[in-house]
Structure formats: structure tokens, C-alpha cells
Amino acid sequence: MRAIGIWMSVLERAFELLIGVIEDGSYHLLQALEAAGNPYRYVIEAMRNELRVCVKQGEEKQHVE
């Protein structure tokens, strides 16, 4: 059972990293969409906001443990 706990920890960290990369990487996309007046900017902005919340919740969880 300990191995499962270790793998879950590794997967959780990898997923948090993935979310962080997507959130950070979408910054330039959002800037380009805003400059073009593209209505999809609201979708990307909402996605970035949601991902940012996930990253912050992951950071808070790490500090509590």
C-alpha cells in the first residue's frame, strides 16, 4: 500500500506542474486574443483563472501538511 501512496504523490505533483505550465503558457495567447479583440479571450481568461485557483490550492495544501 505504501507504493500506491508514493505513486499518488508523484502523480499529484506532476498534475500540479502540468496545470501550472498550461496557466503560464496561455499568457501570450491571452494577450494576442485581447489585442485582436477576439471573443475567445474570455474563454482563455476564464481557463487561466480556474487553473490559477488550482495551483494556489495545491500550494496551500503543501504548506498545511
N, C-alpha and C positions, 0 to 999 in steps of 0.2 A: 504494500500500500504506500510505502514511502516514495517509491519510484513514481507513482501516479502524482503525488503531491509535488515532486520536483518538476515533472513534465508540465503540470498545470501552471506552476510558477514561471517556467520558461515561456510557455505559450502566452501567458498573460503579459509578460514583458514585451514579447515580440509584437503582440497585437497593439499594445500601447505605443510602441515605436512606429508601427505602420500608421496608426491614426495620426500621430504627430507629424510624420513625413507628408501625409496627404494634406493635413491642415496647413503646414508651412508651404508646401509646394503649390497650393492653389492660390497663393497670394498674387502672383503675377498674372494668373488667369483672371482673377477678380479685377485687378487694375485695368487690364486690357478691355474687359467687358464693360466696365464703367466708362472708360474713355470713348468707347464706341456707342454708348447708350443702349447696349444690348439688354433686353429684359431678362435674359438668363442670369444676369449678375445677381439678382435676388435669390435665385436658387443656389448659386455658389456661395453667396454670403451666408445664407441660412445653414448650408452644409458646414462651412468653416466655423460658424458659431457653435453648432452642435458638437463638432469634433473637438473644439477648444474646451467645451464643458467636460467631455470625456477625458481629455488629457488632464485637466485640473482635478477631476475626481480621482484619477489614478494616482496623481501626486499626493493628494491628501490621504489616500488610503495607505500609501507607502510610509508616510510620516506617522500615522496612527499606530501602525504595527510595531 
